[in-house]
């Protein structure tokens, strides 16, 4: 780890009164979760794009109902 990064981590850990290793572990876990979530979203988008217009595409009525549901919940 670069010295500057380590110094910033230590300073933040001291401000929060927690071990630097705990902060580093939490940051890595959050980054890994975000990375996995982004990869999953890309895979879903890729699959949806590939299946668009095929027999595996969403049922038009189900898609319309989903859009209506999402839009109605967006205003809440």
N, C-alpha and C positions, 0 to 999 in steps of 0.2 A: 504494500500500500504506500503510495507517495506520502512523504513526510507531512506535507501541507494538509492532505486529507486526514491523516491520522491526528494531527493537531486539532483540526476542526471537530473531529469526532470526539476526541477527549474533552474539549471545551464544552461541547453540547451535552455530553454525558455528565459532566460536573454540574452544569446548570440544572439538569433534570434530576440529579442525585441518583443516577442509575449507572450500572457498569457499562463501559464502552462496548464490551463484547455483546451485551444484551441488545444494545441499540443496533450494532452491526448485524447481528443475527436477525432482528426484526426487519431491518431495511432489506436484507437479502430475501427473506421470506416474502415480504410484500412485493418486491420486484419479480420474484419467480411466479407468484400468483398472478400478477398483472400480465406477465409474459405469456403464461398459459392461457389466460382469458383472451388475450389478443389473438393468439394462435387458433383458439377454438372459434372465435368470431370469423377469422379469415377462412377457416375450413368450412364453416357453415355458409358463408357468402360465396365461396368457390363452388360448393355443391349446389347451392340454389341457382347460381348462374349457369352451371352446366346442365341442370335439370329443367331450366325454364323452357316451357313449350313442349315438354315431353310428357309421357304418361305419368311420370313421377312428380310433375309440377303440382303445386297446391290446387286443391279444388277451388274454383272461382268464388263459390258461395262462402267457403271457409275463410278464404283470404279477405273477402269483403267484410265478413263479420269480425275478423281480427282487427282490421283497420278501423272499423267503427268503434270497437271496444277500446283500442289504444287511444283514439282521438277523444272519446268521451272521458277517459281517465286522465288525459293530459290536462284538462281544465280543472281538475279537482286538486 
